[in-house]
Amino acid sequence: MKIQPTFPNMLPGERVVLMLHRHGFVAVRIALLYILLALVPVAAWLLLGTRTEVFVDVTSTGYALITLLLSAYALVWGLLFFVSWLNYYLDVWIITNERIINITQQRLFHRIVSEQKLYRVQDVTWQIEGVLGNLLKFGNVTIQTAGEQGKFTFEHIPDPEAVAKAVMNLLEQIENQMGANTMAKMDGDLLEGSPTAKTTGKPEPPLTPPAGAAPPSIKL
Amino acid sequence: MTLSLWFILIPFGLLLVVWLVLSIVAIVKMLRFGFVSRPAVISSFGFVIFAVGVLVATTISLKEVDWTASVEIGTPSVNLPSVNISNPLSR
């Protein structure tokens, strides 16, 4: 579990409670794969060096071809390794005292950022599965929210139990600060779909249903 | 059919251009979205060092190659290991 004090685009008065990456085991697994892939050109180099005379004459065509191939392999290997590390490292879940931010770096050109106000959290579930998960203590935390996003899943994070507990503690704090009445009012606002004005303090524009549509039902 | 040896540098050059663009994108993304943290900076720096090392090693290794020499297409120029296969019918 990694705690960092700041991140870009923080709201005024916002404080980072948790900043989570996937467990180090996931990074080690990626690294092992790339170490295995690095052995391929080394084996090819040794095999060609001992079984052929291609490296004897450094001016030959065969030498030039093989050197270029090995160089291309090394460059592509390095880039893929770096991009895999990037995909691992830029997958971040940030829990602040106000919201949950889910940043998913799926590929080099595919990045998804979604966030949800903490008071919208309805349910927190954590799970640890498998032998390795139990041994190394990593697993998933699923946070069910009332927004469009529906639920956030923190995958393969270290100590999911502590993370779930931290989220529940934050929720309790928010409930204590706001009081039950305000929370109930916010539940009503969630159904209307415009809760941001309540947290930012800006005046909320009146909701105008489209012509011919039934007015939204408000449940308190 | 004969070709000049420097022709094989064309696909390598194209690969290098694509590789360079993707590398720059990856480094920029890492530094921009990695919150300029120590692992992000160290890994970016490590990648640059590795890439420069590979390119320098390649340049040094290929320094003595005669790129004006022509290559015969269709005939292998690499000395493959000799394989001794005895004809089982001759036993």
Chai-1 contact restraints between the chains, C-beta under 6 A:
chainA,res_idxA,chainB,res_idxB,connection_type,confidence,min_distance_angstrom,max_distance_angstrom,comment,restraint_id
A,F7,B,F35,contact,1.0,0.0,6.0,A-B,restraint_1
A,R51,B,P81,contact,1.0,0.0,6.0,A-B,restraint_2
A,T52,B,N79,contact,1.0,0.0,6.0,A-B,restraint_3
A,E53,B,N79,contact,1.0,0.0,6.0,A-B,restraint_4
A,V54,B,V78,contact,1.0,0.0,6.0,A-B,restraint_5
A,V58,B,E64,contact,1.0,0.0,6.0,A-B,restraint_6
A,T59,B,E64,contact,1.0,0.0,6.0,A-B,restraint_7
A,T59,B,V65,contact,1.0,0.0,6.0,A-B,restraint_8
A,T59,B,D66,contact,1.0,0.0,6.0,A-B,restraint_9
A,T61,B,L5,contact,1.0,0.0,6.0,A-B,restraint_10
A,T61,B,V71,contact,1.0,0.0,6.0,A-B,restraint_11
A,T61,B,S77,contact,1.0,0.0,6.0,A-B,restraint_12
A,G62,B,S77,contact,1.0,0.0,6.0,A-B,restraint_13
A,G62,B,V78,contact,1.0,0.0,6.0,A-B,restraint_14
A,A64,B,V65,contact,1.0,0.0,6.0,A-B,restraint_15
A,T67,B,S61,contact,1.0,0.0,6.0,A-B,restraint_16
A,T67,B,L62,contact,1.0,0.0,6.0,A-B,restraint_17
A,L68,B,F12,contact,1.0,0.0,6.0,A-B,restraint_18
A,S71,B,T58,contact,1.0,0.0,6.0,A-B,restraint_19
A,A72,B,L15,contact,1.0,0.0,6.0,A-B,restraint_20
A,A74,B,V54,contact,1.0,0.0,6.0,A-B,restraint_21
A,L75,B,W19,contact,1.0,0.0,6.0,A-B,restraint_22
A,L75,B,V54,contact,1.0,0.0,6.0,A-B,restraint_23
A,G78,B,F50,contact,1.0,0.0,6.0,A-B,restraint_24
A,G78,B,A51,contact,1.0,0.0,6.0,A-B,restraint_25
A,L79,B,S23,contact,1.0,0.0,6.0,A-B,restraint_26
A,F82,B,A26,contact,1.0,0.0,6.0,A-B,restraint_27
A,F82,B,F47,contact,1.0,0.0,6.0,A-B,restraint_28
A,V83,B,A26,contact,1.0,0.0,6.0,A-B,restraint_29
A,W85,B,S43,contact,1.0,0.0,6.0,A-B,restraint_30
A,L86,B,A26,contact,1.0,0.0,6.0,A-B,restraint_31
A,L86,B,M30,contact,1.0,0.0,6.0,A-B,restraint_32
A,L90,B,F33,contact,1.0,0.0,6.0,A-B,restraint_33
